[in-house]
Amino acid sequence: MVSLLPLFDICVGQFLTCLYSVPLCYVYPALLHLKAVAQTRRQKVADYLMIVFGMIAAVYTTVQTVKVIRLAPLFNGGSLMFFIYLS
């Protein structure tokens, strides 16, 4: 059971990263800019495009993480790390 602890840490860490870091980098700054200072149509379109890109990136990274978590029981802790960095 103790041997699964690093595996759990890797999986949960990746899952939380894709759920919180991607929106923090792409979606929230664009939303703040859109609500606070965007005045021209070009600025608003750029903000909306960044929001859409951030949402697509968040969904993509979440799907990839769920795939890795589903495959996690097939690997030991060391080979799972190798698998994650190759995918």
Steps between C-alpha positions, in 0.01 A plus 500: 500500500784740579641439154186658350547829685735655240260385229210670678704818543591509131144442382333746738770760442456485125123510525497807724760671284295463184184618675646808668821607327373520144204727581725705728742562212260551210139554602507723807739767366295527181178529702652770717625692196163461329305635796747767612668665202396354164338775299554429133342215312845360421592480868173329586538245220857426612377448858223266389745302285736466796212382720394241243859384456540468877182297533606268216843459660341423839273235350786347300736478797221357718426228244869413471536483878197274534653270237824481700311435823304218335826341383672554835430153649683343206829664596725516803593838643826539305374386164187714539720810525677390184163446330370843604799684359482310172132567437 
